[in-house]
Amino acid sequence: MIPNGSKEYGELGIVVYTNIKTQIGDNLTGHHIPSTKYMEKLQRELANNQNTFNLSQEQINSLKKWTKNDVHTIMIEETKGAEAASRHARTLTYKWKNAGDPPRLQKSPKLIFEEEIENLYEIYRQDGLLTPEVSAQIARFKSITKYRFKPLFD
């Protein structure tokens, strides 16, 4: 694995958001996929009786279970003071830089999920770090998230 992070978990560790215990200088942050902004947008639409993507009742029930603090995140490098160069800063949704784009918010949950997972692979590929071990860990995160919210991302 990538030698970065605290003793509890390192980079690419999979952690429920409320359980994250970062340490000063560990240069890690929990990354939500899909982004919090996108998921909360879907929930607001449902609360306003809008079902933009014609979600099934099973998908709606899955979406209702999603909360920012109770989902798995994947720990990725975020270097303070050099945010532009960090892996987290290069994600599609860092500080919601692209999450708020109206065209992006009009994509289905499955498409957003797949794009954001692929973006993670691409970042590690660009950094020359996409080893079989790294690839397997991203795939594990994808599998855990899909299992927990299966109807929504299938």
N, C-alpha and C positions, 0 to 999 in steps of 0.2 A: 504494500500500500504506500501511498505518498507519505513521506515522513514529515508530517505537519500536524500540529494539534496537541490537545491535552492528553493526559493519561487515560481519561475515560473513553475518549473516541477521537479519532483523527479525521483528516480530510476524507470525505466520502462516507463518514459514519452516518448511520441512519438513526435518527433520534426524534421522538415525539417532541414537538416544539416547546411545550412547557417544561420538559425535562432537560433542556439545554443548559449546561453550566459551563459557559466559556470562561477562560482564564485570561487575564491581562497578558497580551503578547502572544496568544495562541493563533491569532490571525485567521480565525474561522468564524463562519456564520451559518445559521440554518437557512437553507433555501427552499421555499415552497414551490411545488410544481403540482398543479397550475398555480399561478400567482394568486395571492390573497385578493388583490383588486378584482381579478376576473371572477373568482368564485363568489365574492361578496356581491358583485354586479348581478350574477345569475340569481342569487338569493333575493336581492331587492326586486328584481323583475317578477319573481314568483310571488313575493309578498304583495305586489301590485297587480296580481292576476294576469301577468304577461308570461307567456310560455313561448319565447322567441324560437326555440329550437324544437318545438313540439315534443318535449320530453315525455316519456312514458311515466306512469305513476311510480313504477319501480325506480326510475332515474330521479324523479322528484324526491322520493323518500331518501335516496342515497345523498342527494344534494343537501337535504335538510340536516343530515348528520355531520356535515362538514363544518368545522370551526377552525379558525387560524391556530388556536392553541392546542388543539387535540389531534392534529394530523402529523404524519411523519414528514420530516424535512431531511434533506441531505446536506451534510456539512461541506462547505466549500471555502476555499481560501478567499479572504478579504483583508488585504493589507491596508491598514489605516494610514492615511497620509499619501497613499499611492493608489487610491480607489480606481482610477482609470485603467490601471494595469492589472488589477486583481481579477481572478476568474469570476468572482461574484459580479463585479462591475460589467463584465462582458456578457452576462446573461441577457436574454431578450427583455426581461422585466425588472432589471436592477433599478431600484427607486422608482419603479413604475414608468420608466422612460418610454416603453413601448406598450405597456399594458393599457394605457389610456387612449391609444389610437382607436378611433371609432371603427375602422375596418377590422382591426384585430379583435375587438370586443364582439364582433358579429360572427365570429367563428364558433363552431360547435365545441362542447367540452372535450370530446374525443380528439378533435383536430388540435386544439390548444395544448392538450396534454402531450400528444405525440410531438408537436413542434418544440415544446420546451424540453422534453427528454432528448430529442435529437440535438438541440442547441447545447446541452450539457456534453454529449459525446463530442460535438464539434470543438468546443472549448478545450477539452483535454487532448483532442487530436492536434489542434493548433499548437499546443504547448509541448507536443512530443511525449505526452504522458498516457496516451490511450493504450495501455498494456492490456493483455487478457484479464488481469486481475481487476483493473480499473473498470473495464468494460463489463465484467461480471457484477461488480458492485452497483454500477448504474442500472444494470438490468434487474438486479435484486430490488433496488429501490422502486423501479417501475412496477415490478411484480407485486410488491407489498401494497403500493398505492392502488393499483388496479384491483387487487383482491378486495381491499377495504371498501372501495367505491366502484365495484365492478360494473354495475349497470350504467353508470355515468360515463365511463371511459371506454366502453365496448362499442 
